Amino acid sequence: MLPGRLCALPPSSFAQLAQLLDPHTPGKPVLSLSVGDPQGTPPAFVAEAIAKTAGEFGKYPPINGTADWRQAAADWLTRRFGLPDGAVDAERHLLPLNGTREGLFLAPQILTPESKAGGRPVILIPNPFYQCYAAAALAAGAEAVFVPTTAETGFLPDFAGLPKEVLERTVAAYFCSPSNPEGACADAAYWQKLFALADAHDFTVFADECYADIYFGAPPVTAMDSRFAQTGDFSRLLSFHSLSKRSGLPGLRSGIVAGDPALMQKFRYLRNIAGPTVPMPLLAASAACWRDETHVAANRATYAARMDVAARVLGNRTGFRKPQGGFFLWLDVGNGEDAALKLWRDEGIRVLPGAYMGREVVAGDPTSNPGFRYLRIALVSDLVTIEAALERVAGSLDGVL
């Protein structure tokens, strides 16, 4: 049983998937493309850094990380986002995280008041969305307002189109670019408009940018460079980054939150009480990762090759769209749940119905869920597995895609 407010959450996406598929026997040997679990061999320097500092497992790690980690993180943020030297202060603008999920969940807890504009505080969430966002809003006592992302909106949420009454009660907006699940990237104009909206209505942008180094073409425009260009600072911004995706190291549980120093001070205060820390050997490995770009380029090339396979197998079908970033296909099949069940029964392919990541816009109308038509397919396996799985997908859904 979940505690308190969290009891109101629906089952997780993967619990719903188990309910849909597990009563049925897969038609062929199982190939799973449902979970975005990066696979590959960690860079050798990761194990070397952990082994070299293993004795420090015997010490409590500092809440703000080591000086070496802070400098590596600040240098990476400066370099990656083209910021002027000194724009990112290693002591004021950032903190380590146990992966981005921890930070994304805690973020609303540091800034959600009892009320705003005479009503319940609002947190804006793209729809479909990463389930952690809704849990975080609920835990903070906020009203979650789900903002559809559809083909018509470029798979990006139209926050500015919300009623003024909602925007006035808004305390934060989650925004993921490249987005999960659609792989859409915001351009400079979108970021500028979003921050102008945050300034006008006094809310914070939670920029989930864990896929920022997985892209196909030019690097995506991001939150920190956009905000700095606009104001010369990082006000009203918390930006989240992860080695799970950038470096293919989900088991390291290591990320960064960076942004507004006043908000970072509150974040540090909460984490000092809540106690989530990253062990010092893992901080050493993380610092090495933030300093190295060679393994990141190789990781990105691996995902590009997987996307090329997807484009070759599925690219001539109307339901296929190559994402701008990330490692998911967002495949239009008309009815994602029906298609997922058919793929499991016929082909033993396990994929996630898009509706399980979204919410109905009109209660009682499942087709109003922006994810209703889609399947989310994770391209994280080896090329042979991905090609074999997508060939089965193409054959089973021929005439649908």
Secondary structure as UniProt FT lines:
FT   HELIX           4..8
FT   HELIX           13..21
FT   TURN            22..23
FT   STRAND          31..32
FT   HELIX           44..52
FT   HELIX           54..58
FT   TURN            63..64
FT   HELIX           67..80
FT   TURN            81..82
FT   TURN            85..86
FT   TURN            90..92
FT   STRAND          94..97
FT   HELIX           100..106
FT   HELIX           107..110
FT   TURN            117..118
FT   STRAND          122..127
FT   HELIX           131..139
FT   TURN            140..141
FT   STRAND          143..148
FT   HELIX           151..153
FT   TURN            154..155
FT   HELIX           159..161
FT   HELIX           164..169
FT   STRAND          170..176
FT   TURN            180..182
FT   HELIX           188..201
FT   STRAND          204..208
FT   TURN            210..213
FT   HELIX           223..231
FT   TURN            235..236
FT   STRAND          237..242
FT   HELIX           243..246
FT   HELIX           250..252
FT   STRAND          255..259
FT   HELIX           261..274
FT   HELIX           280..291
FT   HELIX           294..314
FT   TURN            315..316
FT   TURN            318..319
FT   STRAND          328..332
FT   HELIX           336..347
FT   STRAND          349..350
FT   STRAND          352..353
FT   HELIX           354..357
FT   TURN            363..364
FT   HELIX           366..368
FT   TURN            370..373
FT   STRAND          374..378
FT   HELIX           383..396
FT   TURN            397..400
//
